[in-house]
Amino acid sequence: MKILLDKIMYDKHLTIRQTAILTGVPKSTIADIASERISPRLDILEQLAKGLNVRITDLFESDYK
């Protein structure tokens, strides 16, 4: 399952640094998630969704939304 963090950041015109400030997630973690090097834990997904003002399901690519 793909995480759509890079798309959300692009749509909201956010840099990795700005995303880190909004979410409280380290820049290195955001970069790794956006480039699909790591899969985030649930607590990180919750932080991202809250900071970016999206639903947690918006972070996933899925046919079942």
C-alpha positions as CSV (number, residue, x, y, z in Angstrom):
1,M,0.0,0.0,0.0
2,K,1.4,3.3,-1.1
3,I,1.6,6.3,1.2
4,L,0.5,9.5,-0.6
5,L,2.5,12.0,1.5
6,D,4.5,13.4,-1.4
7,K,1.3,14.0,-3.3
8,I,-0.4,15.8,-0.4
9,M,2.7,17.9,0.2
10,Y,2.7,18.8,-3.5
11,D,-1.0,19.7,-3.5
12,K,-0.6,21.9,-0.4
13,H,2.7,23.5,-1.7
14,L,4.7,22.3,1.3
15,T,8.3,21.5,1.6
16,I,9.7,18.8,3.8
17,R,10.8,21.4,6.3
18,Q,7.3,23.0,6.4
19,T,5.7,19.6,6.8
20,A,8.0,18.8,9.7
21,I,7.1,22.0,11.4
22,L,3.3,21.5,10.9
23,T,3.4,17.8,12.0
24,G,6.2,17.5,14.5
25,V,7.6,14.6,12.5
26,P,11.4,14.8,11.8
27,K,12.4,16.0,8.4
28,S,14.4,12.8,7.8
29,T,11.4,10.6,8.6
30,I,9.2,12.7,6.2
31,A,11.7,12.4,3.4
32,D,12.0,8.6,4.0
33,I,8.2,8.2,3.9
34,A,7.8,10.4,0.8
35,S,10.4,8.5,-1.1
36,E,9.0,5.2,0.0
37,R,12.1,4.1,1.9
38,I,10.2,3.3,5.0
39,S,6.6,2.6,6.0
40,P,5.4,4.8,8.8
41,R,4.0,3.5,12.1
42,L,0.4,4.3,13.0
43,D,1.4,7.0,15.5
44,I,3.4,8.8,12.8
45,L,0.5,8.5,10.4
46,E,-1.8,10.1,13.0
47,Q,0.7,13.0,13.5
48,L,0.9,13.6,9.8
49,A,-2.9,13.5,9.3
50,K,-3.5,15.9,12.2
51,G,-0.7,18.3,11.2
52,L,-1.7,18.3,7.5
53,N,-5.4,18.6,8.3
54,V,-6.4,15.5,6.3
55,R,-8.1,12.2,7.2
56,I,-5.7,9.3,8.0
57,T,-7.3,7.4,5.1
58,D,-6.2,10.3,2.7
59,L,-2.6,9.2,3.3
60,F,-3.2,5.8,1.7
61,E,-3.6,5.0,-2.0
62,S,-6.6,2.6,-2.1
63,D,-9.5,1.6,-4.3
64,Y,-11.7,1.3,-1.2
65,K,-12.0,5.0,-0.1
